[in-house]
Each structure stands twice: as C-alpha cells, then as structure tokens.
Amino acid sequence: MLISVELAGILALIYFLLSHVGLYLVFKKAGLEPWKALVPFYGTFVAIKLVEKPWWWLIVYYIPFVGFIIWVGILTELLKRFGIFEFKNHAAMVVAAPVYLYLLGTKEEYKWRGNDVVHRWTKPKSREWADAISFAVILATLIRAFYIEAFTIPTSSMEKSLLVGDFLFVSKVSYGSRIPNTPIFFPFAHHTMPGTENVKSYLEWIKFPYKRVFQFGEVERNDAVVFNFPAGDTVVVQHQDRTFYQLERDYGRATLEQQFDIVARPVDKRENYIKRCVAIPGDEIEIIDTKLFVNGKEAYQAEGVQFSYLVKTDGRGFNPAELLDWEITEHRMDGPGLYFMLLTDENKERIEALPYVKRVEPINKPKGYYSDGKYGKNLIFPNDKRYDWTEDNFGPMTIPKKGTTVDLTLKNWPLYRRIVQVYEGNQVAVKDGNILINGEIATSYTFQLDYYWLMGDNRHNSQDSRFWGFVPEDHVVGKAVFVWLSLDPNRSGFDKVRWSRLFTPIAGELE
C-alpha cells in the first residue's frame, strides 16, 4: 500500500489534534483548567510540568523526529499518574493515544492519583532495563534514519582516499533527510534479518514515495556520496557479488529463476555503496585514455587515485614488506618477471625507480575492447552492443537533469530506458521501430528526477557508474563527512590502527 508523505503528515496531525482533545479531558480530571490543553505550545508545556519533567523537554519536543520520543514520555508518565504502570498499557497508549486519553478522561474507573503514586512506585529492575533499552533503540533508530549513520569501507574501490577498514560517519541532513520508503523495519538491520540469508528485515505493507525534509545542501562535484545501489533492485541471493542484470546477460533469466533465489528490494533497502560524485545533473562527461573530462575540462582527481599498470622486472620479485610500507596492497604476479599492480602516481614513481624494474606500462582499454564479447557481455553502461565504450574510453554523454527534455531515438534509448522504466515508473516497449511509453509512441521524454555520475577513486578496481549507469536522486543516502576509526587489515597489534586517519574529515577539492 503506497501512502504519500503528505497523507502520512495529515494522519499524524489528526493523531496529535485528537490527542490534545483527550488531554482536555485528562486536564479536567487532574484539576487543571482544561482549555490549556488546546492552546498550541502552552498545552504541551503544561503537560510536561504536570508529569514533573524539566522545561527543556518543550524545546526538544519540537526537534523533528526526536520530538516523538518526548511525546512517548509524556503519554507514559500521564498513565502512571492514573496508577497504570504495565508496559502493555503504555504501548497501547502510544499506538492509540487519542482513544486511550478519551477513555482516561471519561471513564469513572480511571481516577487521577497525581504524582504521589509515582513517587511511591518502585520500578522493577526488569522494567528499568526494558525502558532503557527501548528508549535507546528508538533514539538510535531515529538518529540513524534521519541524521547521521556509521558506515565502514569493505572494499578498495575508493583507495587511496578511503581505505579498506575505514569507519565513517555519514551525514543524512547534508542532502536532506530521506523519508524511509519502508517505514516498518527491524532496528539496525538493513535488508536481511541477522543470521539469515534471505529473510527480509522490513515489511512492505506501507510504502512511502520519495521525499526529503530539512535539506541543507545539494550533492556537489567531488563529494564522497553514500547511496543505494541502483542495480540492486533485483538480487540473486547466492551471487550478490554480481548484479542480477550482468548474470542475466551471461546466463539468461530462465536459468537464474530455475537455479537460484531471486529477491526484489525497495530503494532504501538496496546495498549501500560509496563513490565520488564526478558529475552532477546537466554535466557532460567523457573519459579519454583513462582521464576524466567534465564539461570539456579535465576533472579534479582526488589525491591517491589509483590506476592499473603492467610492471616488467628483470626476473627479480618485489619485497613484500616494502610494498606494504608503500601501501601497495593490490598486486599479483602474471608471469615470470611480470606483475599487475594498482598504483598511485607517487607509487608509480617509486616502482619505476627500482633498479630491477624494466618498464611500467599503464593499462588503457580502447573503445571496442569488449565488442567481440571475448571479455564479457556488455559490461559497460549502457550495456548494449551498439556502444563500444570501455572504462578507460567512455562517452561523451550528458547526465540527465530534472525538467530537461531529450529527443528519444532507437540509438539513445539504451541510455535512458532504465530511467524511464525503473527509476521513474513507466511502462515501456519498442514495437515496429517505435518507442512506446505507457502505450503511446514517444519521441521525447522529460526527466522527473535529477541524476548523478559516481566513480571510485581506485579507477581500475571499482564497480561504479561506468558499469551500471546513472544514480537517481532518490537513491542518495548522505555525505561522508569524516573517518572516526581506521583499521589496517594487513597489520596486527598496535600497528593495526591507522592513527593518522582518526577523526579526519572527508572532503573533495572545490572547483
């Protein structure tokens, strides 16, 4: 059931208005002037004082989302003043406050007993723990959902700017807090219940459409952005290291459906990725011989960006300790005296300076490299044989911008089909040489969302937009702001902690 955010807001407003009508009746039983309950701000303040809570609760009450916790506290404390201390009753009050408050105010069996009954009541230890845990879970869930969340870097796709073992804080409010698409979920679980392989951690009875609130900024070029994986809407459970769509191209849909478990995930429950935003809506991008150009100018390259090289030696091998000290962690031997290495510019110079190194050759895949299908089926976006692009030579192409209209042709349709069909929810087909959108012949299309182009700083070891395309604005989670902990998986003991990276900000170069 899809419920609009506006409708949800109206229902919440009705909930609180009816609750204050109930407060009118409760105030009357408590010996207060009942009209006070109906006065905005003042009625809440009186309720807070009635249950002996500090004045600053009123301020916190009007902080978005956190205020709900204060409201829960007010309701449960009111119940206690009627001599009702059972957890089940408190839960019922939170869920159905308008009804419960009305009953408290009208039924004779409910007597106002005041604060003395609370002072005399001794809370069981089990209840103290239950209340503390419940409060902590609710607060942490709200903070995690709307303000800031901790992430870790599991792969090397952003090296050397972000390293495997980096623990990050990601700001949700930098680009606006996103209303959860699936608001009913198990706390602290992303898409799968802990200890299971494919049991969903969320319910889809209610779904909210895309909406952001309290937006303090926009995604900018060079931001390190956390986002939901666009190609993660459909997942082969047993092979989550590859996208469903690449598996489909390689093996066929029928084979996948017969042999594996396939699940569909809503936007907010898709895997979280982190990449650098290299192009924003309306930008033109092109990659020429591994160099990225945005709007005709060579783009900013983050410090520590890596590329792949073939290294030829005189037959001697490398000192592993030396490579580790230089943080060259991605390398392999491809033959006698022949090595594949991912290197920063600085490390490339170090390798070239070694006396036993004969040459260091950059890997640069020209257009047409994949055209014969020898190296994979349509690996590169738009994953269509009509485009002979590679990760090193790509485009030119313009990033779609909300409100912009493009002409549609059979040639450019592979670029935009997924946008029109999946991200913006239209029925599409190609029939008799015509593109059909919702059953009508379409020769143009106006984008409903903004889109971004995101790439890893480790350019030759990163699954990014070059492989699966545009990132819609509704997939953007937040902005990576700083590293609070960094653990080196290649070291142990005291050396395992990368002390120099602790509490370091994450920032892209401004243009």
PyMOL commands that set and color helices and strands:
alter all, ss='L'
color gray80, all
select helices_A, chain A and resi 5-29+34-38+42-50+57-61+66-80+87-95+97-106+116-120+125-146+230-232+237-239+244-251+253-259+267-269+320-325+345-353+413-423+465-468+473-475+493-496+499-501
alter helices_A, ss='H'
color red, helices_A
select strands_A, chain A and resi 148-152+166-171+177-178+212-213+224-228+234-236+262-264+272-279+284-288+291-294+297-298+307-313+331-335+338-343+357-362+394-398+405-407+428-431+434-437+440-441+444-446+451-455+471-472+476-486+504-505
alter strands_A, ss='S'
color yellow, strands_A
deselect
rebuild
show_as cartoon
